[in-house]
Amino acid sequence: MAEVQEWPPYEVQQSMRRLDDLESLVQSLLEQQESCNDDVVSNLAKLLVIRCSGHLEVTSSSCILCFIERHSESVVSDYARSQYKKWQNPNPDNLKRILSSISNVASGAFSSYMANGKDTVDLSAEIGSMVKERGRIAHGDNDSVTPRKALQFYGATLQVSAWFIDYFRPSGDADNSLCKQL
């Protein structure tokens, strides 16, 4: 089993710093819109959508893999890492499917959080929409993402990422509920 891990994982911390920097830039340019080139702001908003999706992918995979490493011998955690290496788009259904491969308890907790998330935002719809937009942007099919919408996706991404960080942290809900089943 692995030694005590840094939490959140380094990959998540690094991704968060980069995402925060980009969000700050988009927010700043949006506030100074009169003096900015609209194409620059629009393209940075698209980049923010792509980075939000990537951050959710990094956060979910890193947190789950760290949990597996904490509770497995190296041969098992190496196998898990090889299987989870190719993470799919982090839409809610894929995230639930991945969580259910670990435990129905984890999948249920995630589904409950997504249905009862913070504020009045429908997190499932927001994350699903963000991942669809990311796909369209990546294939050159979307010019409709506004900076405000990208910032809205950023907020939803932070909320869902926080769930993974909290749920899978050492001595967190995953350790306390899932490991008791073993």
Secondary structure, DSSP 8 states (H G I E B T S, - for coil): ------SS-HHHHHHHHHHHHHHHHHHHHHHTGGGS-HHHHHHHHHHHHHHHHHHHHHHHHHHHHHHHHHTS-HHHHHHHHHHSSS-----HHHHHHHHHHH-HHHHHHHHHHHHT-STT--HHHHHHHHHHHHHHHHTT------HHHHHHHHHHHHHHHHHHHHHHSTTSHIIIIIHHH-
